[in-house]
Amino acid sequence: MRDPLLLTPGPATTDIAVKAAMLRDWGSWDDDFRAVTADIRRRLLAILGPAGRDFACVPMQGSGSFVVEAMLGTLVPADGKALVLMNGAYGQRIARTLRVMGRAPVVLDTGDYLPPTPEQVDALLHEDAAITHVVVVHCETSSGILNPVEAIAEVVARHGRRLLVDAMSSFGALDLDPGRIRYDAVVASANKCLEGVPGFGWALVRRDALEQGAGNAHSLSLDLFDQWRHMEATGQWRFTPPTHVVVALAAALDAYEAEGGLTGRGARYEANRAALVEAMAAIGIRPFLEADVMSPIIVTFRCPKDPAFDFPTFYQAVKRRGFMLYPGKLTEAETFRVGCIGQVTPADMRAAVAAMADACAEMGVHLP
Ligand SMILES: *Cc1c(COP(=O)(O)O)cnc(C)c1O
């Protein structure tokens, strides 16, 4: 039997070509590997479109949170002040990261299911002239909510402040054209919408902002400026790169470009989400969020109300049928999540819903 499909927000199911790319060993100092690094940096920047020419791509070892921390530490100076727009676990992590590095943030917390509004951000920036940066999560993966980055960017620019975007779970599938949306930096990682494997992330940073970040970082290994300068000078990563993961991303980018890049990948995820929500509605399981803020990345569903429903049992029953779901991450409602990203199709989503219906029947859960 094949491995279960990962219906999670990453690591996601990868293509066989991505796995196969990891079967060779590479010298991190060698010209061939340097060429791979230069190639992925160029292709990641190209995803931003022509306005990406003002940006630099700085890869960073570690999971996505490492590059978020590197962005905050390098771009928010010690005497700066960040406003964090929070509506889930990843916004909370950003606020906590800033506190740990001694750069206490101001927080706008809109709870689990509401996006921050441009009016709220406008009022806070009006009130507090000391705020230098605003940090927003594009798709808050804990619920799948899509935050209005474009409208927020407009307000932040009007106030002459700087915007930092955590687009970890949306980069490559949802548009963040800096020609339209003004921001200083966006971060993402290899194992989400680009369908690589976990091990590194990258920051795409406006070159002038990166230069101004010299000497800001609270950490040597998470210093984006230092990593950038070293990479520009030598073509190498400062410290040991995850060689196999980098080569796997190059293969993942081949598949991405062949699928039509941002447009093609975004359209497949939209189709996955539509197939999922429609098939779930047919078995009486409803999404937690309103349709207008629901992303095509991951969907949160309300657990069936039947007392016979138990998520761990349901999870195992669905896994035996070939699909791995994701637990909910909300405090106020019983939910679970289904990811739409990775090498999966609308047909896979419909098969997953059939497996969920089967699992409910096996558990004696009555669906309306
Ligand atoms: C995945 C993700 C991260 C990074 O999480 P890691 O577990 O460190 O890879 C950060 N922000 C968002 C919105 C994410 O979805």
The ligand as a MOL file (V3000), in Angstrom:
LIG
                    3D

  0  0  0     0  0            999 V3000
M  V30 BEGIN CTAB
M  V30 COUNTS 15 15 0 0 0
M  V30 BEGIN ATOM
M  V30 1 C 4.4960 26.5750 9.2690 0
M  V30 2 C 4.4040 27.9800 9.7150 0
M  V30 3 C 5.4680 28.6120 10.4010 0
M  V30 4 C 6.7470 27.9040 10.7610 0
M  V30 5 O 6.5530 26.7830 11.5220 0
M  V30 6 P 7.7370 25.7320 11.7090 0
M  V30 7 O 7.0700 24.6320 12.4820 0
M  V30 8 O 8.8130 26.3930 12.4660 0
M  V30 9 O 8.1710 25.3180 10.3390 0
M  V30 10 C 5.3470 29.9520 10.6870 0
M  V30 11 N 4.2340 30.6410 10.3610 0
M  V30 12 C 3.1940 30.0730 9.7240 0
M  V30 13 C 2.0070 30.9070 9.3760 0
M  V30 14 C 3.2370 28.7210 9.3880 0
M  V30 15 O 2.2000 28.1510 8.7440 0
M  V30 END ATOM
M  V30 BEGIN BOND
M  V30 1 1 1 2
M  V30 2 1 2 3
M  V30 3 2 2 14
M  V30 4 1 3 4
M  V30 5 2 3 10
M  V30 6 1 4 5
M  V30 7 1 5 6
M  V30 8 2 6 7
M  V30 9 1 6 8
M  V30 10 1 6 9
M  V30 11 1 10 11
M  V30 12 2 11 12
M  V30 13 1 12 13
M  V30 14 1 12 14
M  V30 15 1 14 15
M  V30 END BOND
M  V30 END CTAB
M  END
